[in-house]
Amino acid sequence: MANLLVLIWRNKEPVGEPDAEVKIPASMAKWVPKLMRFVPKKTKEETWGREVDFDAVFADLEKVVAEAMERGQAELMSVKTHDGFVKIMVEK
């Protein structure tokens, strides 16, 4: 079973070990939008900006993970902010 892997660095580049690592079983990806509601709005805005619509981003996440696995893609997304770096990957 594959996992959705979210790696977070407090640096502007993904150097060294990540400061935080979150693994979500791909089968549970459909629950991510509901879980994101527990992340404070200020934290989301500081990390990803105000324009990100998490409901839209995660709406078809389970499907995106399955397609990435079929294509052999590991990295789904990377986000660079003013003081951090986030990488979202599929881990087999």
N, C-alpha and C positions, 0 to 999 in steps of 0.2 A: 504494500500500500504506500502510496506517495504522500508526502507532506508538503504543505505550503510553508515555506521558511521565510521569516522576516528577520533581517539582520539590521541592527541599528548601531551606528557609530556616532560619537560626539565630535568627530573630526569632519572636516570638509571632504575628505577622501576616505575610502574604505581601506585603511591601513591597520595592520595588526588584527588582534582579536576584536570582534564586535563588543560594544558595551552592553548590548541586550540581544537576545536571540529568542524568537517565538516560533514554535512549531505547531502547525495546525493540520490534523489529518485532512487530506483532500476531501474525504467524504463529509467532513464537517464544515467545509468552506462556505456552504450556504448560510451558516449561522454567523459568519463574520460581520455582516451589516448590523445585525442585532447587537453583537458584542461591542462594536464601535460606538454605539450610543452611550456606553459607560465611560468612554474616554472624554475627559473634559474638553469642551469646545475650544478653550484657549490653547490647550495642548495641541489639538489637531491643527488649529490655525497657525501656531508657531512652527509646527513641524512641516505641514504641507501647504499652507496658505489658505486663504479664505475662499478661493474659487473651487476647491475640490468638493464634489458632490459624492460622498461615500456610498450613498444608496446606488447611484449609477455605476460607480467603479466596481462595487462588489456584487451587483445584480446577477451577473452571469459568471461569477468567479469559478464555480465548480466546473462549468463548461470550458472556461479558459484554461484551467489547470489540466483538464483531460486532453485538450488539443495540444498544449505545450508538451505534455508527456509523449503524445503520438509523434510529434515532430522532433523530439529529442532536445527541446529547448530547456535550459535550466533557469535562466534569468527571465523573469516576466516584466520587471520594472525596477528602475533605480530612480531615487529622488534625492537631489542635492539641495540642501537649504543653506541659509547663511551660517549655521553653526552645527550642521550635522549631515549625515548621509544615511539613506535607508535603501536596502536592496531587498526585493521580494523575489523569491526563487521557488522552483519546484525541486524537491529532494526525493529521490527514489529510495 
